[in-house]
Amino acid sequence: MAFTPLHDRVLVRRVEGEEKTKGGLIIPDSAKEKPAEGIVVAVGAGAKDEDGDRIAMDVKVDDRVMFGKWSGTEITIDGEEMLIMKESDIMGIIG
């Protein structure tokens, strides 16, 4: 893939949610919500502060992250749907 996010943006691949509830019921596709978890595929270099210095990114490639339900913009790269979002849209790193 030849895509590099700019500044404080992050490219995320969604991970599929559970197929069953904790009680063992199978969730049909029509009732599933889009997962709010993903794997970081690429990160930008970081935003710049007022002095022009780079602010280091807290996430890195291969981190499993949780983000808000409506976070990011869906894009298609090499036929695969992904999300691009600002690092601030990510709520935390899982694991």
Gaussian input, Z-matrix of N, CA and C with variables (Angstrom, degrees):
# hf/3-21g

backbone

0 1
 N
 C     1     B1
 C     2     B2     1     A1
 N     3     B3     2     A2     1     D1
 C     4     B4     3     A3     2     D2
 C     5     B5     4     A4     3     D3
 N     6     B6     5     A5     4     D4
 C     7     B7     6     A6     5     D5
 C     8     B8     7     A7     6     D6
 N     9     B9     8     A8     7     D7
 C    10    B10     9     A9     8     D8
 C    11    B11    10    A10     9     D9
 N    12    B12    11    A11    10    D10
 C    13    B13    12    A12    11    D11
 C    14    B14    13    A13    12    D12
 N    15    B15    14    A14    13    D13
 C    16    B16    15    A15    14    D14
 C    17    B17    16    A16    15    D15
 N    18    B18    17    A17    16    D16
 C    19    B19    18    A18    17    D17
 C    20    B20    19    A19    18    D18
 N    21    B21    20    A20    19    D19
 C    22    B22    21    A21    20    D20
 C    23    B23    22    A22    21    D21
 N    24    B24    23    A23    22    D22
 C    25    B25    24    A24    23    D23
 C    26    B26    25    A25    24    D24
 N    27    B27    26    A26    25    D25
 C    28    B28    27    A27    26    D26
 C    29    B29    28    A28    27    D27
 N    30    B30    29    A29    28    D28
 C    31    B31    30    A30    29    D29
 C    32    B32    31    A31    30    D30
 N    33    B33    32    A32    31    D31
 C    34    B34    33    A33    32    D32
 C    35    B35    34    A34    33    D33
 N    36    B36    35    A35    34    D34
 C    37    B37    36    A36    35    D35
 C    38    B38    37    A37    36    D36
 N    39    B39    38    A38    37    D37
 C    40    B40    39    A39    38    D38
 C    41    B41    40    A40    39    D39
 N    42    B42    41    A41    40    D40
 C    43    B43    42    A42    41    D41
 C    44    B44    43    A43    42    D42
 N    45    B45    44    A44    43    D43
 C    46    B46    45    A45    44    D44
 C    47    B47    46    A46    45    D45
 N    48    B48    47    A47    46    D46
 C    49    B49    48    A48    47    D47
 C    50    B50    49    A49    48    D48
 N    51    B51    50    A50    49    D49
 C    52    B52    51    A51    50    D50
 C    53    B53    52    A52    51    D51
 N    54    B54    53    A53    52    D52
 C    55    B55    54    A54    53    D53
 C    56    B56    55    A55    54    D54
 N    57    B57    56    A56    55    D55
 C    58    B58    57    A57    56    D56
 C    59    B59    58    A58    57    D57
 N    60    B60    59    A59    58    D58
 C    61    B61    60    A60    59    D59
 C    62    B62    61    A61    60    D60
 N    63    B63    62    A62    61    D61
 C    64    B64    63    A63    62    D62
 C    65    B65    64    A64    63    D63
 N    66    B66    65    A65    64    D64
 C    67    B67    66    A66    65    D65
 C    68    B68    67    A67    66    D66
 N    69    B69    68    A68    67    D67
 C    70    B70    69    A69    68    D68
 C    71    B71    70    A70    69    D69
 N    72    B72    71    A71    70    D70
 C    73    B73    72    A72    71    D71
 C    74    B74    73    A73    72    D72
 N    75    B75    74    A74    73    D73
 C    76    B76    75    A75    74    D74
 C    77    B77    76    A76    75    D75
 N    78    B78    77    A77    76    D76
 C    79    B79    78    A78    77    D77
 C    80    B80    79    A79    78    D78
 N    81    B81    80    A80    79    D79
 C    82    B82    81    A81    80    D80
 C    83    B83    82    A82    81    D81
 N    84    B84    83    A83    82    D82
 C    85    B85    84    A84    83    D83
 C    86    B86    85    A85    84    D84
 N    87    B87    86    A86    85    D85
 C    88    B88    87    A87    86    D86
 C    89    B89    88    A88    87    D87
 N    90    B90    89    A89    88    D88
 C    91    B91    90    A90    89    D89
 C    92    B92    91    A91    90    D90
 N    93    B93    92    A92    91    D91
 C    94    B94    93    A93    92    D92
 C    95    B95    94    A94    93    D93
 N    96    B96    95    A95    94    D94
 C    97    B97    96    A96    95    D95
 C    98    B98    97    A97    96    D96
 N    99    B99    98    A98    97    D97
 C   100   B100    99    A99    98    D98
 C   101   B101   100   A100    99    D99
 N   102   B102   101   A101   100   D100
 C   103   B103   102   A102   101   D101
 C   104   B104   103   A103   102   D102
 N   105   B105   104   A104   103   D103
 C   106   B106   105   A105   104   D104
 C   107   B107   106   A106   105   D105
 N   108   B108   107   A107   106   D106
 C   109   B109   108   A108   107   D107
 C   110   B110   109   A109   108   D108
 N   111   B111   110   A110   109   D109
 C   112   B112   111   A111   110   D110
 C   113   B113   112   A112   111   D111
 N   114   B114   113   A113   112   D112
 C   115   B115   114   A114   113   D113
 C   116   B116   115   A115   114   D114
 N   117   B117   116   A116   115   D115
 C   118   B118   117   A117   116   D116
 C   119   B119   118   A118   117   D117
 N   120   B120   119   A119   118   D118
 C   121   B121   120   A120   119   D119
 C   122   B122   121   A121   120   D120
 N   123   B123   122   A122   121   D121
 C   124   B124   123   A123   122   D122
 C   125   B125   124   A124   123   D123
 N   126   B126   125   A125   124   D124
 C   127   B127   126   A126   125   D125
 C   128   B128   127   A127   126   D126
 N   129   B129   128   A128   127   D127
 C   130   B130   129   A129   128   D128
 C   131   B131   130   A130   129   D129
 N   132   B132   131   A131   130   D130
 C   133   B133   132   A132   131   D131
 C   134   B134   133   A133   132   D132
 N   135   B135   134   A134   133   D133
 C   136   B136   135   A135   134   D134
 C   137   B137   136   A136   135   D135
 N   138   B138   137   A137   136   D136
 C   139   B139   138   A138   137   D137
 C   140   B140   139   A139   138   D138
 N   141   B141   140   A140   139   D139
 C   142   B142   141   A141   140   D140
 C   143   B143   142   A142   141   D141
 N   144   B144   143   A143   142   D142
 C   145   B145   144   A144   143   D143
 C   146   B146   145   A145   144   D144
 N   147   B147   146   A146   145   D145
 C   148   B148   147   A147   146   D146
 C   149   B149   148   A148   147   D147
 N   150   B150   149   A149   148   D148
 C   151   B151   150   A150   149   D149
 C   152   B152   151   A151   150   D150
 N   153   B153   152   A152   151   D151
 C   154   B154   153   A153   152   D152
 C   155   B155   154   A154   153   D153
 N   156   B156   155   A155   154   D154
 C   157   B157   156   A156   155   D155
 C   158   B158   157   A157   156   D156
 N   159   B159   158   A158   157   D157
 C   160   B160   159   A159   158   D158
 C   161   B161   160   A160   159   D159
 N   162   B162   161   A161   160   D160
 C   163   B163   162   A162   161   D161
 C   164   B164   163   A163   162   D162
 N   165   B165   164   A164   163   D163
 C   166   B166   165   A165   164   D164
 C   167   B167   166   A166   165   D165
 N   168   B168   167   A167   166   D166
 C   169   B169   168   A168   167   D167
 C   170   B170   169   A169   168   D168
 N   171   B171   170   A170   169   D169
 C   172   B172   171   A171   170   D170
 C   173   B173   172   A172   171   D171
 N   174   B174   173   A173   172   D172
 C   175   B175   174   A174   173   D173
 C   176   B176   175   A175   174   D174
 N   177   B177   176   A176   175   D175
 C   178   B178   177   A177   176   D176
 C   179   B179   178   A178   177   D177
 N   180   B180   179   A179   178   D178
 C   181   B181   180   A180   179   D179
 C   182   B182   181   A181   180   D180
 N   183   B183   182   A182   181   D181
 C   184   B184   183   A183   182   D182
 C   185   B185   184   A184   183   D183
 N   186   B186   185   A185   184   D184
 C   187   B187   186   A186   185   D185
 C   188   B188   187   A187   186   D186
 N   189   B189   188   A188   187   D187
 C   190   B190   189   A189   188   D188
 C   191   B191   190   A190   189   D189
 N   192   B192   191   A191   190   D190
 C   193   B193   192   A192   191   D191
 C   194   B194   193   A193   192   D192
 N   195   B195   194   A194   193   D193
 C   196   B196   195   A195   194   D194
 C   197   B197   196   A196   195   D195
 N   198   B198   197   A197   196   D196
 C   199   B199   198   A198   197   D197
 C   200   B200   199   A199   198   D198
 N   201   B201   200   A200   199   D199
 C   202   B202   201   A201   200   D200
 C   203   B203   202   A202   201   D201
 N   204   B204   203   A203   202   D202
 C   205   B205   204   A204   203   D203
 C   206   B206   205   A205   204   D204
 N   207   B207   206   A206   205   D205
 C   208   B208   207   A207   206   D206
 C   209   B209   208   A208   207   D207
 N   210   B210   209   A209   208   D208
 C   211   B211   210   A210   209   D209
 C   212   B212   211   A211   210   D210
 N   213   B213   212   A212   211   D211
 C   214   B214   213   A213   212   D212
 C   215   B215   214   A214   213   D213
 N   216   B216   215   A215   214   D214
 C   217   B217   216   A216   215   D215
 C   218   B218   217   A217   216   D216
 N   219   B219   218   A218   217   D217
 C   220   B220   219   A219   218   D218
 C   221   B221   220   A220   219   D219
 N   222   B222   221   A221   220   D220
 C   223   B223   222   A222   221   D221
 C   224   B224   223   A223   222   D222
 N   225   B225   224   A224   223   D223
 C   226   B226   225   A225   224   D224
 C   227   B227   226   A226   225   D225
 N   228   B228   227   A227   226   D226
 C   229   B229   228   A228   227   D227
 C   230   B230   229   A229   228   D228
 N   231   B231   230   A230   229   D229
 C   232   B232   231   A231   230   D230
 C   233   B233   232   A232   231   D231
 N   234   B234   233   A233   232   D232
 C   235   B235   234   A234   233   D233
 C   236   B236   235   A235   234   D234
 N   237   B237   236   A236   235   D235
 C   238   B238   237   A237   236   D236
 C   239   B239   238   A238   237   D237
 N   240   B240   239   A239   238   D238
 C   241   B241   240   A240   239   D239
 C   242   B242   241   A241   240   D240
 N   243   B243   242   A242   241   D241
 C   244   B244   243   A243   242   D242
 C   245   B245   244   A244   243   D243
 N   246   B246   245   A245   244   D244
 C   247   B247   246   A246   245   D245
 C   248   B248   247   A247   246   D246
 N   249   B249   248   A248   247   D247
 C   250   B250   249   A249   248   D248
 C   251   B251   250   A250   249   D249
 N   252   B252   251   A251   250   D250
 C   253   B253   252   A252   251   D251
 C   254   B254   253   A253   252   D252
 N   255   B255   254   A254   253   D253
 C   256   B256   255   A255   254   D254
 C   257   B257   256   A256   255   D255
 N   258   B258   257   A257   256   D256
 C   259   B259   258   A258   257   D257
 C   260   B260   259   A259   258   D258
 N   261   B261   260   A260   259   D259
 C   262   B262   261   A261   260   D260
 C   263   B263   262   A262   261   D261
 N   264   B264   263   A263   262   D262
 C   265   B265   264   A264   263   D263
 C   266   B266   265   A265   264   D264
 N   267   B267   266   A266   265   D265
 C   268   B268   267   A267   266   D266
 C   269   B269   268   A268   267   D267
 N   270   B270   269   A269   268   D268
 C   271   B271   270   A270   269   D269
 C   272   B272   271   A271   270   D270
 N   273   B273   272   A272   271   D271
 C   274   B274   273   A273   272   D272
 C   275   B275   274   A274   273   D273
 N   276   B276   275   A275   274   D274
 C   277   B277   276   A276   275   D275
 C   278   B278   277   A277   276   D276
 N   279   B279   278   A278   277   D277
 C   280   B280   279   A279   278   D278
 C   281   B281   280   A280   279   D279
 N   282   B282   281   A281   280   D280
 C   283   B283   282   A282   281   D281
 C   284   B284   283   A283   282   D282

   B1=1.4485
   B2=1.5224
   B3=1.2951
   B4=1.4522
   B5=1.5303
   B6=1.3213
   B7=1.4592
   B8=1.5190
   B9=1.3156
   B10=1.4602
   B11=1.5232
   B12=1.3358
   B13=1.4646
   B14=1.5339
   B15=1.2978
   B16=1.4574
   B17=1.5233
   B18=1.3130
   B19=1.4671
   B20=1.5272
   B21=1.3457
   B22=1.4666
   B23=1.5298
   B24=1.3249
   B25=1.4692
   B26=1.5289
   B27=1.3385
   B28=1.4553
   B29=1.5241
   B30=1.3260
   B31=1.4537
   B32=1.5224
   B33=1.3499
   B34=1.4611
   B35=1.5242
   B36=1.3374
   B37=1.4660
   B38=1.5273
   B39=1.3280
   B40=1.4660
   B41=1.5286
   B42=1.3288
   B43=1.4631
   B44=1.5172
   B45=1.3059
   B46=1.4609
   B47=1.5142
   B48=1.3253
   B49=1.4560
   B50=1.5183
   B51=1.2978
   B52=1.4592
   B53=1.5250
   B54=1.3151
   B55=1.4611
   B56=1.5274
   B57=1.3526
   B58=1.4658
   B59=1.5261
   B60=1.3346
   B61=1.4578
   B62=1.5211
   B63=1.3198
   B64=1.4639
   B65=1.5182
   B66=1.3172
   B67=1.4634
   B68=1.5213
   B69=1.3374
   B70=1.4557
   B71=1.5191
   B72=1.3457
   B73=1.4570
   B74=1.5269
   B75=1.3231
   B76=1.4709
   B77=1.5241
   B78=1.3285
   B79=1.4635
   B80=1.5309
   B81=1.3575
   B82=1.4669
   B83=1.5356
   B84=1.3389
   B85=1.4652
   B86=1.5265
   B87=1.3458
   B88=1.4584
   B89=1.5271
   B90=1.3299
   B91=1.4657
   B92=1.5251
   B93=1.3175
   B94=1.4673
   B95=1.5196
   B96=1.3050
   B97=1.4594
   B98=1.5095
   B99=1.3321
   B100=1.4543
   B101=1.5208
   B102=1.3181
   B103=1.4674
   B104=1.5245
   B105=1.3373
   B106=1.4589
   B107=1.5186
   B108=1.3396
   B109=1.4539
   B110=1.5148
   B111=1.3229
   B112=1.4468
   B113=1.5166
   B114=1.3108
   B115=1.4515
   B116=1.5245
   B117=1.3228
   B118=1.4657
   B119=1.5255
   B120=1.3274
   B121=1.4597
   B122=1.5297
   B123=1.3295
   B124=1.4659
   B125=1.5242
   B126=1.3263
   B127=1.4647
   B128=1.5206
   B129=1.3274
   B130=1.4566
   B131=1.5188
   B132=1.3105
   B133=1.4689
   B134=1.5164
   B135=1.3188
   B136=1.4585
   B137=1.5152
   B138=1.3203
   B139=1.4634
   B140=1.5218
   B141=1.3270
   B142=1.4664
   B143=1.5219
   B144=1.3332
   B145=1.4546
   B146=1.5331
   B147=1.3187
   B148=1.4639
   B149=1.5258
   B150=1.3353
   B151=1.4616
   B152=1.5245
   B153=1.3270
   B154=1.4525
   B155=1.5202
   B156=1.3359
   B157=1.4672
   B158=1.5266
   B159=1.3274
   B160=1.4672
   B161=1.5238
   B162=1.3189
   B163=1.4604
   B164=1.5236
   B165=1.3149
   B166=1.4669
   B167=1.5224
   B168=1.3251
   B169=1.4623
   B170=1.5268
   B171=1.3406
   B172=1.4657
   B173=1.5272
   B174=1.3385
   B175=1.4612
   B176=1.5214
   B177=1.3334
   B178=1.4612
   B179=1.5235
   B180=1.3113
   B181=1.4581
   B182=1.5329
   B183=1.3119
   B184=1.4701
   B185=1.5212
   B186=1.3370
   B187=1.4662
   B188=1.5248
   B189=1.3324
   B190=1.4676
   B191=1.5244
   B192=1.3234
   B193=1.4618
   B194=1.5250
   B195=1.3352
   B196=1.4522
   B197=1.5238
   B198=1.3324
   B199=1.4571
   B200=1.5156
   B201=1.3161
   B202=1.4571
   B203=1.5176
   B204=1.3212
   B205=1.4626
   B206=1.5282
   B207=1.3198
   B208=1.4703
   B209=1.5251
   B210=1.3097
   B211=1.4679
   B212=1.5202
   B213=1.3138
   B214=1.4577
   B215=1.5099
   B216=1.3208
   B217=1.4537
   B218=1.5175
   B219=1.3285
   B220=1.4556
   B221=1.5242
   B222=1.3355
   B223=1.4570
   B224=1.5285
   B225=1.3214
   B226=1.4550
   B227=1.5189
   B228=1.3371
   B229=1.4585
   B230=1.5184
   B231=1.3133
   B232=1.4674
   B233=1.5305
   B234=1.3439
   B235=1.4532
   B236=1.5174
   B237=1.3293
   B238=1.4633
   B239=1.5236
   B240=1.3448
   B241=1.4603
   B242=1.5158
   B243=1.3226
   B244=1.4606
   B245=1.5175
   B246=1.3195
   B247=1.4594
   B248=1.5152
   B249=1.3205
   B250=1.4496
   B251=1.5210
   B252=1.3301
   B253=1.4662
   B254=1.5197
   B255=1.3160
   B256=1.4585
   B257=1.5294
   B258=1.3027
   B259=1.4633
   B260=1.5303
   B261=1.3032
   B262=1.4645
   B263=1.5300
   B264=1.3458
   B265=1.4590
   B266=1.5218
   B267=1.3332
   B268=1.4557
   B269=1.5285
   B270=1.3458
   B271=1.4662
   B272=1.5192
   B273=1.3275
   B274=1.4553
   B275=1.5084
   B276=1.3256
   B277=1.4509
   B278=1.5303
   B279=1.3248
   B280=1.4664
   B281=1.5288
   B282=1.3129
   B283=1.4605
   B284=1.4573
   A1=108.20
   A2=116.28
   A3=120.90
   A4=110.06
   A5=116.63
   A6=121.05
   A7=108.90
   A8=116.35
   A9=121.83
   A10=108.59
   A11=117.64
   A12=120.00
   A13=110.35
   A14=116.48
   A15=121.71
   A16=110.75
   A17=115.06
   A18=124.22
   A19=112.22
   A20=117.67
   A21=120.46
   A22=112.10
   A23=115.59
   A24=119.34
   A25=110.71
   A26=114.46
   A27=122.24
   A28=108.54
   A29=117.30
   A30=122.64
   A31=107.90
   A32=116.50
   A33=121.87
   A34=109.89
   A35=116.01
   A36=122.94
   A37=106.83
   A38=116.81
   A39=120.22
   A40=110.53
   A41=116.01
   A42=120.65
   A43=107.04
   A44=115.52
   A45=120.28
   A46=111.36
   A47=115.61
   A48=121.78
   A49=111.29
   A50=115.15
   A51=121.82
   A52=110.16
   A53=116.16
   A54=122.77
   A55=111.10
   A56=117.03
   A57=121.76
   A58=109.77
   A59=115.21
   A60=120.28
   A61=108.17
   A62=116.61
   A63=120.22
   A64=111.42
   A65=116.52
   A66=121.05
   A67=113.50
   A68=117.98
   A69=121.45
   A70=115.24
   A71=118.23
   A72=120.28
   A73=109.63
   A74=116.31
   A75=121.35
   A76=108.62
   A77=115.61
   A78=121.11
   A79=108.49
   A80=117.79
   A81=119.08
   A82=111.03
   A83=116.37
   A84=121.28
   A85=112.51
   A86=117.22
   A87=120.41
   A88=112.32
   A89=117.93
   A90=121.51
   A91=112.61
   A92=117.07
   A93=120.06
   A94=110.99
   A95=115.04
   A96=120.63
   A97=107.96
   A98=115.76
   A99=118.23
   A100=108.47
   A101=116.57
   A102=118.91
   A103=111.90
   A104=115.01
   A105=121.15
   A106=109.66
   A107=115.50
   A108=121.56
   A109=108.05
   A110=115.52
   A111=118.81
   A112=111.99
   A113=114.29
   A114=122.76
   A115=107.70
   A116=116.25
   A117=121.22
   A118=108.66
   A119=116.32
   A120=122.81
   A121=110.92
   A122=116.48
   A123=120.99
   A124=109.26
   A125=116.70
   A126=121.76
   A127=109.45
   A128=115.00
   A129=120.37
   A130=110.78
   A131=115.86
   A132=121.40
   A133=112.42
   A134=117.94
   A135=121.47
   A136=110.68
   A137=115.87
   A138=121.71
   A139=109.22
   A140=115.42
   A141=120.13
   A142=109.09
   A143=115.96
   A144=119.76
   A145=109.10
   A146=117.13
   A147=121.80
   A148=113.03
   A149=117.53
   A150=121.35
   A151=112.26
   A152=117.47
   A153=121.33
   A154=114.09
   A155=116.87
   A156=120.57
   A157=109.65
   A158=116.57
   A159=121.79
   A160=111.05
   A161=115.14
   A162=121.59
   A163=105.98
   A164=117.41
   A165=121.82
   A166=111.25
   A167=115.75
   A168=121.86
   A169=108.99
   A170=116.61
   A171=121.69
   A172=112.22
   A173=117.18
   A174=120.12
   A175=109.36
   A176=115.16
   A177=120.11
   A178=108.81
   A179=116.83
   A180=122.68
   A181=109.14
   A182=116.08
   A183=126.82
   A184=114.07
   A185=119.72
   A186=121.02
   A187=108.59
   A188=116.50
   A189=121.38
   A190=106.10
   A191=116.89
   A192=121.18
   A193=111.69
   A194=114.49
   A195=122.28
   A196=107.11
   A197=115.60
   A198=120.48
   A199=109.44
   A200=116.02
   A201=121.44
   A202=112.35
   A203=115.54
   A204=122.46
   A205=112.84
   A206=117.18
   A207=121.22
   A208=111.93
   A209=117.76
   A210=121.51
   A211=111.65
   A212=114.48
   A213=120.97
   A214=115.17
   A215=113.25
   A216=123.05
   A217=107.84
   A218=116.36
   A219=119.44
   A220=109.92
   A221=115.70
   A222=121.33
   A223=107.92
   A224=116.70
   A225=121.83
   A226=108.54
   A227=115.40
   A228=121.90
   A229=107.48
   A230=116.60
   A231=122.12
   A232=111.55
   A233=116.92
   A234=122.11
   A235=115.22
   A236=117.59
   A237=121.47
   A238=109.74
   A239=116.46
   A240=120.37
   A241=110.06
   A242=116.11
   A243=122.09
   A244=108.62
   A245=115.14
   A246=121.65
   A247=109.12
   A248=116.11
   A249=120.12
   A250=106.32
   A251=115.24
   A252=119.92
   A253=110.08
   A254=115.20
   A255=119.82
   A256=108.47
   A257=115.96
   A258=120.16
   A259=110.72
   A260=117.83
   A261=121.05
   A262=113.01
   A263=118.02
   A264=121.50
   A265=112.06
   A266=116.61
   A267=120.89
   A268=107.94
   A269=115.61
   A270=120.57
   A271=112.69
   A272=117.06
   A273=118.52
   A274=112.90
   A275=115.08
   A276=123.19
   A277=107.41
   A278=116.92
   A279=122.35
   A280=108.39
   A281=115.88
   A282=119.58
   A283=111.15
   D1=136.90
   D2=-178.71
   D3=-114.30
   D4=62.99
   D5=179.84
   D6=-135.22
   D7=125.50
   D8=176.89
   D9=-124.95
   D10=119.09
   D11=177.64
   D12=-64.68
   D13=152.86
   D14=178.29
   D15=-100.75
   D16=154.93
   D17=174.76
   D18=53.21
   D19=-121.45
   D20=-175.78
   D21=-103.57
   D22=31.74
   D23=179.37
   D24=-95.14
   D25=154.00
   D26=-175.90
   D27=-132.90
   D28=136.39
   D29=175.37
   D30=-98.77
   D31=125.71
   D32=-173.45
   D33=-126.34
   D34=136.54
   D35=172.77
   D36=-100.75
   D37=122.02
   D38=179.00
   D39=-63.81
   D40=146.57
   D41=171.88
   D42=-106.74
   D43=143.82
   D44=-177.10
   D45=-69.74
   D46=142.36
   D47=179.49
   D48=-78.22
   D49=-179.53
   D50=-179.52
   D51=-67.24
   D52=143.80
   D53=177.00
   D54=-85.80
   D55=-19.42
   D56=-176.92
   D57=-128.48
   D58=156.18
   D59=172.79
   D60=-80.51
   D61=173.39
   D62=177.77
   D63=-61.97
   D64=-29.15
   D65=179.44
   D66=-81.89
   D67=-3.94
   D68=176.58
   D69=99.26
   D70=1.40
   D71=178.89
   D72=-75.76
   D73=138.10
   D74=179.10
   D75=-82.92
   D76=132.41
   D77=-179.15
   D78=-92.98
   D79=120.49
   D80=178.44
   D81=-70.33
   D82=155.02
   D83=-178.72
   D84=-55.51
   D85=-35.52
   D86=-177.42
   D87=-67.66
   D88=-21.34
   D89=-177.40
   D90=-99.71
   D91=-6.93
   D92=-177.53
   D93=-76.83
   D94=142.00
   D95=171.32
   D96=-94.27
   D97=155.87
   D98=175.87
   D99=-65.39
   D100=137.14
   D101=-177.95
   D102=-65.08
   D103=146.99
   D104=177.82
   D105=-105.99
   D106=26.53
   D107=176.35
   D108=-125.20
   D109=151.51
   D110=178.31
   D111=-162.68
   D112=173.20
   D113=177.38
   D114=-110.01
   D115=130.78
   D116=179.30
   D117=-71.12
   D118=124.64
   D119=-178.44
   D120=-98.31
   D121=-38.23
   D122=-179.84
   D123=-154.44
   D124=150.48
   D125=178.36
   D126=-130.52
   D127=150.93
   D128=175.15
   D129=-78.21
   D130=179.66
   D131=-177.78
   D132=-77.24
   D133=-15.04
   D134=-178.44
   D135=110.17
   D136=153.31
   D137=178.06
   D138=-72.60
   D139=168.37
   D140=176.43
   D141=-109.92
   D142=143.36
   D143=176.95
   D144=-84.99
   D145=-175.18
   D146=-176.19
   D147=-62.26
   D148=-25.69
   D149=179.78
   D150=-88.28
   D151=-2.67
   D152=-179.87
   D153=89.44
   D154=5.46
   D155=178.38
   D156=-84.82
   D157=144.53
   D158=178.76
   D159=-71.61
   D160=138.65
   D161=173.31
   D162=-96.14
   D163=120.25
   D164=-176.42
   D165=-61.68
   D166=143.60
   D167=177.74
   D168=-79.62
   D169=141.87
   D170=178.69
   D171=-85.35
   D172=-22.49
   D173=179.51
   D174=-103.51
   D175=156.83
   D176=177.98
   D177=-137.72
   D178=168.02
   D179=-179.45
   D180=-56.76
   D181=139.65
   D182=179.74
   D183=78.98
   D184=2.00
   D185=172.59
   D186=-69.90
   D187=139.88
   D188=173.05
   D189=-92.93
   D190=122.19
   D191=-172.71
   D192=-124.07
   D193=160.04
   D194=174.19
   D195=-116.75
   D196=136.45
   D197=-178.40
   D198=-136.65
   D199=167.40
   D200=-178.96
   D201=-66.54
   D202=154.28
   D203=-177.23
   D204=-55.80
   D205=-38.36
   D206=-176.14
   D207=-106.02
   D208=16.96
   D209=-176.98
   D210=-75.26
   D211=148.26
   D212=170.72
   D213=78.75
   D214=175.37
   D215=178.44
   D216=-121.57
   D217=129.40
   D218=179.33
   D219=-76.46
   D220=131.26
   D221=177.06
   D222=-134.90
   D223=160.48
   D224=177.21
   D225=-116.18
   D226=124.15
   D227=178.54
   D228=-126.56
   D229=124.27
   D230=-178.91
   D231=52.88
   D232=38.26
   D233=177.88
   D234=78.18
   D235=4.58
   D236=-178.98
   D237=-112.98
   D238=131.93
   D239=178.81
   D240=-79.05
   D241=130.25
   D242=178.75
   D243=-137.83
   D244=174.94
   D245=177.11
   D246=-118.29
   D247=140.91
   D248=169.34
   D249=-117.97
   D250=130.96
   D251=-176.06
   D252=-148.23
   D253=163.15
   D254=173.73
   D255=-74.51
   D256=151.10
   D257=179.26
   D258=-58.15
   D259=-32.57
   D260=-179.00
   D261=-67.51
   D262=-16.11
   D263=176.09
   D264=-77.09
   D265=-15.06
   D266=-179.39
   D267=-84.28
   D268=128.38
   D269=-177.64
   D270=-84.20
   D271=-29.08
   D272=-179.49
   D273=178.84
   D274=169.04
   D275=177.89
   D276=-101.21
   D277=131.03
   D278=-178.71
   D279=-93.72
   D280=134.83
   D281=173.88
   D282=108.03

